[in-house]
Amino acid sequence: MKVSLGLITTSMLIGLPMLAQAEVFTIPKSSLIPSTTLWTDDIGISIGNALVMTDGGNAANVGGSRNDDGFSGPISFESDFSGLTLFGTTYHQFYANNNGNISFGNGISAYTPTGLQGATQPVISAFFADVDTRHPASGVMSFQTRTTTAGSEVIITWPGVGYYNQQASPLNTFQLVIREDDYVVPDGEGQIGFFWTAMGWEVGGASGGNGGVCSGTGGIETDCVPAAVGFGDGHSNGYVLEGSTLNGIAGVLENHRLWVNLSDGGVPVIDPGTGAVPEPGTLALLSIGLAGLGIKRRCKAKMA
């Protein structure tokens, strides 16, 4: 039996003025681009090799790939990878977390996004929810690196993965693409890519779900909290995709993709033409443009 503990921090956005309180902003669903393929499908390569867990929480299965709440890392970018600058810090390694995200500085075993802020390390989340790959019919996290004349990129895939507790129907397939600071980004693409194809579930059993969905109304401060998508800076500030932590987020994401660029200071930037309206609209933060999310673990025993 494992017990998840909450992670709470104070607020300050790296490289920007100190804020009186944590700032959480929203990006609209209209920024999502219809798509039925992963990036690896588009460029005609495999999803790479299965990741081996090095640590984690409940049933992490250290030394293996099938797990619940495990993570792999630190994983070093290749030697020719110039690094990834995120919220003012340049990183040369990361942690790949089974529960739908990657982080910097430490791995994350949290499985329920019970707040839109709170991670004590920077995080990029493609689908932060309680992924459980222990069922033999579930896929496992995979990792691929690729270098072209444009630069180097890392591709992390969750291919047909199940949810807690060892459920493998329905399944989710999604992918995260991370490109180095020096990557020459083509028009229509970005430095960070989110890709979602078939998305059949949105919440695990320990997060209040039943059959991968909430039986009633879900959301923050309810008994059922669906998945979240976005960025967090490790200091309680973040950006959340509209619909995150609410019923129906899987349907919002299914068969869509989203490219995001980072500013020179490493904060996400979106095209103002998308009509994104940050909330609560602090002028100092208008250059930032995608979802952040909190990583606050439910204070709940979780049985393997």
Buried (B, 14 or more C-beta within 10 A) or exposed (E): EBEBEBBEBEBBBBBBEEBEEBBBBBBBEEBBEEBEEBBBBEEEEEBBEBBBBBBBBBBBBEEBBBBBBBBBBBBEBEEEBBBBBBBBBEBBBBBBBBBBBBBBBBBBBBBBBBBBBBBBBBBBBBBBBBBBBBBEEBBBBBBBBBEEEBBBBBBBBBBBBBBBBBBBEBBBBBBBBBBBBEBEBEEEBBBBBBBBBBBBBBBBBBBBBEBBBBEEEBBBEBEBBBBBBBBBBBBBBBBBBBBBBBBEBBEBBBBBBBBBBBBEBBBBBBEEEEEBEBEEEBEEBBBBBBBBBBBBBBEBEBEB
